[in-house]
Amino acid sequence: MKVILDSNFLFIPSQFPVDIFDELAKLLEQRFDPIILSTTNTELIKKAKRGSPKMRKKASLALELVEKCHLVGVEQSFGETPDDVIVRVAAEWKCPVATNDRILRRRLRNINLPVIYLRQKSHLEMEGEEY
């Protein structure tokens, strides 16, 4: 199963004592392929170079986690945000997205896609259709 990871999901280990890959394995109870879209990777690189000092550190740690994921090249249309790309690709693949972004979670739920998010700063939970 493919699971698309959003940039802010990769920030979890720098904020809380949570191993996102172990937690995903526990939650999904099956083999999964953590996917990072090229647009998300580009967003993290920009934040690692030009963000606030705190953001640069979080983005650098997130980029280390990207190495454990499958990087998938995708096109980003003019005016399309990285979140728009995630919604489009997740809808095409009909796969869950791991994110803590409330707006993105709502957008995904509105098109009936499952969303994985951090609950109570300690574990992951999935809302939406179970796989």
C-alpha positions in Angstrom: 0.0 0.0 0.0 1.2 3.5 -0.8 1.0 6.2 1.8 1.8 9.8 0.8 3.5 11.8 3.5 3.1 15.6 3.8 5.9 17.8 4.9 4.4 18.6 8.2 4.0 14.9 9.0 7.8 14.6 8.7 8.2 17.3 11.4 6.5 15.0 14.0 9.7 13.3 15.2 11.4 16.7 15.7 8.5 17.8 18.0 7.3 14.6 19.8 8.9 11.3 20.7 7.1 9.4 17.9 8.7 7.1 15.3 6.4 7.8 12.4 7.5 4.7 10.5 7.0 2.3 13.4 3.6 4.0 14.2 2.5 3.7 10.5 3.4 0.0 10.5 1.4 -0.6 13.8 -1.6 1.4 12.4 -1.7 -0.1 9.0 -0.8 -3.7 10.0 0.6 -4.4 6.6 3.5 -3.5 4.4 3.4 0.0 3.1 5.4 2.2 0.8 6.0 5.7 2.3 5.8 8.1 -0.6 7.3 11.6 -0.8 6.2 13.6 -3.8 8.9 15.7 -5.5 6.9 18.9 -4.8 7.0 18.1 -1.1 10.7 17.4 -1.2 11.3 20.7 -3.0 9.2 22.5 -0.3 11.3 20.9 2.4 14.6 21.9 0.7 13.4 25.5 0.5 12.4 25.6 4.1 15.8 24.0 5.1 17.6 26.8 3.2 15.4 29.9 3.8 13.2 29.3 6.8 13.6 30.6 10.3 16.4 28.9 12.3 13.8 26.7 14.0 12.2 25.8 10.7 15.5 25.1 9.0 16.4 22.6 11.7 13.0 20.9 11.5 13.2 20.8 7.7 16.7 19.4 7.8 15.6 16.6 10.1 12.6 15.9 7.8 14.9 15.7 4.8 16.8 12.9 6.6 13.5 11.0 7.0 12.8 11.5 3.2 15.8 9.1 2.6 13.6 6.3 4.1 10.8 7.0 1.6 10.2 6.5 -2.1 10.6 9.8 -3.9 8.1 10.1 -6.8 8.5 12.8 -9.4 5.3 14.7 -10.1 4.4 17.8 -12.2 3.2 20.9 -10.5 0.9 23.1 -12.6 1.1 26.8 -12.6 -0.8 28.1 -9.5 -0.9 24.7 -7.9 0.4 24.4 -4.3 2.2 21.3 -3.0 -1.0 20.5 -1.1 -3.0 20.7 -4.3 -0.5 18.2 -5.8 -0.9 15.8 -2.9 -4.7 15.9 -3.2 -4.6 15.3 -6.9 -2.1 12.4 -6.7 -3.9 10.8 -3.7 -7.2 10.9 -5.6 -5.6 9.3 -8.7 -3.9 6.6 -6.6 -6.8 6.3 -4.1 -4.3 6.0 -1.3 -4.1 7.5 2.3 -2.2 10.7 3.1 -0.3 11.2 6.3 -0.6 14.8 7.4 -1.4 17.0 10.4 -2.5 20.0 8.3 -6.1 20.6 9.2 -7.1 22.2 6.0 -5.5 19.4 3.9 -7.1 16.8 6.1 -10.5 18.4 5.5 -9.9 18.6 1.7 -9.0 14.9 1.6 -12.0 13.8 3.8 -14.3 15.8 1.4 -13.3 13.5 -1.4 -13.4 10.4 0.8 -9.7 9.7 1.1 -8.3 8.3 4.3 -6.1 10.6 6.4 -3.4 9.5 8.9 -2.6 12.0 11.6 -0.9 12.4 15.0 -3.4 12.0 17.9 -2.7 13.2 21.5 1.0 13.8 20.6 1.7 10.1 21.1 0.2 7.9 18.3 -1.2 7.9 14.8 -4.8 7.5 13.9 -6.6 7.1 10.6 -9.9 8.7 9.7 -11.9 7.7 6.7 -12.1 4.5 4.7 -10.0 1.7 6.2 -7.7 -0.3 3.9 
